[in-house]
Amino acid sequence: MKDASENLMSSEASSALSDAIREVKNGFADRDDVVVDMREAHRMRLELMAAELAPVFAEAPSDMDNFDFAISSGLQPRLWIDAVSHVAMGRDRRTFRFVRDTRLGRVVLAESTDMKTVAAQVTRYIAERIVEHERMKDGDEVEIAAGFGARAGSKVESVLEAAPRNKLLSALLTGLAIIAAGALVGLIFALVLFWDRIVAMKVTF
């Protein structure tokens, strides 16, 4: 009788544990369904945002490879604009959040349930990045041109600086030649003038 009672209690305990395990599994399955539903809902709304921005994406310069324009998979889908900015959905599944990662942390650039409002901010962000890219390219070209101009200018300045020095040296040599010629003429004139006296003094040359 005692063995039968123990077997009954063991069977009831095993049944209770099986029921608990089944409930836990059902709970996990329900939560997984919720997560999957949320992920699919987020992805669907981000696809609508991508469709809204498709004309903007199409106009972006082809030589700029820093734009992504892609929806990532995962627990929380994101519409990536570039390596540091993306659009994601809020917890309410209706709010679009456009954020950018910086060295100081994440910055919210736009947040609204109105898709067009956030799309407009994304468009402006893309425009700013394009202008920065163009200015950087123009700056490099100007810097290169300035470098060539500076080198050419230095050569011209060297030639211009050398010209006065050459003129000064030529004038100095001319002056010395005139002085030497004058001295020679003076010496010859003195010899002619005082030749008799020199002969009288028996000066031998």
Secondary structure as the mmCIF struct_conf table of DSSP 4:
data_model
#
loop_
_struct_conf.conf_type_id
_struct_conf.id
_struct_conf.beg_label_comp_id
_struct_conf.beg_label_asym_id
_struct_conf.beg_label_seq_id
_struct_conf.end_label_comp_id
_struct_conf.end_label_asym_id
_struct_conf.end_label_seq_id
HELX_RH_AL_P HELX_RH_AL_P1 LYS A 2 GLU A 59
BEND BEND1 ALA A 60 ALA A 60
TURN_TY1_P TURN_TY1_P1 SER A 62 ASP A 63
TURN_TY1_P TURN_TY1_P2 ASP A 65 ASN A 66
STRN STRN1 PHE A 67 SER A 72
HELX_LH_PP_P HELX_LH_PP_P1 SER A 73 SER A 73
BEND BEND2 GLY A 74 GLN A 76
STRN STRN2 ARG A 78 ASP A 82
TURN_TY1_P TURN_TY1_P3 ALA A 83 VAL A 84
STRN STRN3 SER A 85 MET A 89
TURN_TY1_P TURN_TY1_P4 ARG A 91 ASP A 92
BEND BEND3 ARG A 93 ARG A 94
STRN STRN4 PHE A 96 THR A 102
TURN_TY1_P TURN_TY1_P5 ARG A 103 LEU A 104
STRN STRN5 GLY A 105 SER A 112
BEND BEND4 THR A 113 THR A 113
HELX_RH_AL_P HELX_RH_AL_P2 MET A 115 LEU A 193
TURN_TY1_P TURN_TY1_P6 PHE A 194 PHE A 194
HELX_RH_AL_P HELX_RH_AL_P3 TRP A 195 ALA A 200
TURN_TY1_P TURN_TY1_P7 MET A 201 LYS A 202
#
